[in-house]
Amino acid sequence: MRTPLLTFLAAVVLVLPASGVLPAFWATLLNMIGISAIVALGLVVLTGVGGMTSFGQAAFVGVAAYCSALLTTRYGFSPWLALPVVLVVTSIAATLIGLVTVRLSGHYLPLGTICWGMAVYYLFGNLDLLGGFNGISGIPPVSLFGHPLLDSRQFWPLVLVMLGVSLYLTRNLLDSRAGRAIRALRSGTTAAEAFGIAPARAKLAVFIYAGFLAGLAGWLFAHLQRSVTPTAFSLNAGIEFLLMAVIGGSGRLWGAVLGAAIVVLLKNALQDYLPLLFGSIGSLEVIFFGVVLVLTLQKAREGLWPVLAEHIPQRRSPVDEIATALAMPVRPKGEGPFLLEAIGINKRFGGLVAVNDVSFSLAKGEILTLLGPNGAGKSTTFNLLTGVLSLSSGEVRIAGHSVAGASPSQIAGLGVARTFQHVKLVPEMSVLENVALGTHLRGDSGFLRCLLRLDRPQEAQLLAEAARAIRRVGLADRIHSPADSLSLGETRIVEIARAICLAPRVLLLDEPAAGLRKAEKNRLAELLRELRAEGLGILLVEHDMDFVMSLTDRIVVLDFGTRIAAGLPDEIRKNPRVQEAYLGSVA
Ligand SMILES: Nc1ncnc2c1ncn2[C@@H]1O[C@H](COP(=O)(O)OP(=O)(O)OP(=O)(O)O)[C@@H](O)[C@H]1O
């Protein structure tokens, strides 16, 4: 039922305008919706998924439109020949601007995009080569099979095909290893980096992709309008594009199309009717859009598409259970008897010494616990071992190799996986997708391969590996649940499954039993014993003494950042200094 209906609708949308039945005015509106939706799609990925708010996308549309206008009017290029040049030029412009922009964070990022959005607009208006504020006219039409697309009705199928291609590529991207990496960045970079994702590279790639889509839209715009002026690419236009993504649903593909349709149609209606009500006061629609934006953010924070999508049955592709297992990662061979060594490590925060000359080592097939009262320096030690914090002095060695100055991604690459005291999952991603982030370093499908869907065999392997880890930790019935629907205990277990997916040699678990019920703790202890038997070294921070004492091989106790004791569980239990500092305080 669904497929014939969709086919019928698609045929109507494609054929009706092109057949000439639809008035040219409506065909023009359809074209503007399609072109705007392509720009908004870029913003769906950049802002909605990647968390980078940009008010400046209209500048890239303008760069592309002016580039095509120049090439076709001055240098005799055909529009089709100009297209690849336009896309390359826009992507280069996005790379150069992106290199500066993606380093910004917080409110500096949107402010930065406003600045370069305005700068590019004034550049268009002031360059004689580009015709100043009069722009460039006489742009030739695009021809298809020898027929020039002179009329907006003839142009529509071209816009529709380009929109379809953009939707297809973007869908491929989001449903892939590269897409997961981008989605992980929205909840901060710490967890993403811990699994080998390089945030700066992922952000730049998204920025260029959004610029590329804006470039495609700019080319279409130039050859639909057949003239370009700076006004079409002003900051106002940039704000409208962002509005489309937000109103439609900034993280959703179809939200871009819905948002573009709403904003284009509303703008057209407002420009017709507001002057009748208020006289010819200019740009009143901007105020109206402001009100719509505030209402959307209050009533449907995720935009309107998710509200509609609730009524559309979701199709979920099953995990390919028989996908071949991933190869074990090739890592530098271990030197010496220990997987992990902390040698006299220190961390100072201003005048506070959080970790003071602490040393310990972790062997293969061993569980070592770091004990200590609140504020003793355990989490800081974890962050020093994993490269999240830099050492004030001392040395960390992984499998005998010093990791001085290494980033969290590089340390993860050496086989160190971790969980977090404050769970760091991506709330809107499913358990499967969250756990699959742990496989990131075990795949190599890049941005382009993912865009073109050439990553399918490897993607099936990555997802199958994630599904195996989820089954192993006992959460198979929650595999497709969104992470934000889980209990605290379940989220901790999901973090462990994600860590296992890295195929680690060293596993660092920060309070894994917090929030777990008795039966869940027993299952977790069983799992950790299994992992130890497989040769992993496990470093544990945990306050639950029964859990620790039944499981751990050795204990190191910290107090005020200093190591006050180390030994077997029984020795630690009897140590008076420990009882005073820690066990005494919890007894
Ligand atoms: N980024 C930071 N800047 C300044 N001080 C910090 C920072 N991170 C931790 N500290 C301080 O370092 C000390 C050790 O903190 P840490 O979180 O490592 O303790 P912990 O043993 O993990 O405690 P808990 O069990 O409560 O998590 C504390 O006094 C804390 O306030």
The ligand as an ORCA input file, in Angstrom:
! r2SCAN-3c Opt
* xyz 0 1
  N      39.413     20.130     36.214
  C      39.658     20.360     37.513
  N      40.024     21.573     37.938
  C      40.298     21.801     39.256
  N      40.223     20.849     40.205
  C      39.850     19.618     39.822
  C      39.549     19.297     38.480
  N      39.215     17.975     38.402
  C      39.312     17.502     39.670
  N      39.692     18.473     40.521
  C      39.934     18.327     41.954
  O      40.866     17.287     42.089
  C      40.568     16.514     43.238
  C      40.430     15.053     42.847
  O      39.215     14.921     42.103
  P      38.751     13.535     41.444
  O      37.486     13.807     40.718
  O      39.867     12.962     40.705
  O      38.453     12.674     42.749
  P      37.793     11.231     42.825
  O      38.669     10.418     43.689
  O      37.489     10.729     41.482
  O      36.446     11.585     43.607
  P      34.966     10.998     43.381
  O      34.956      9.633     43.932
  O      34.116     11.943     44.166
  O      34.728     11.086     41.933
  C      39.295     17.100     43.853
  O      39.680     17.966     44.912
  C      38.696     17.868     42.716
  O      37.952     18.974     43.195
*
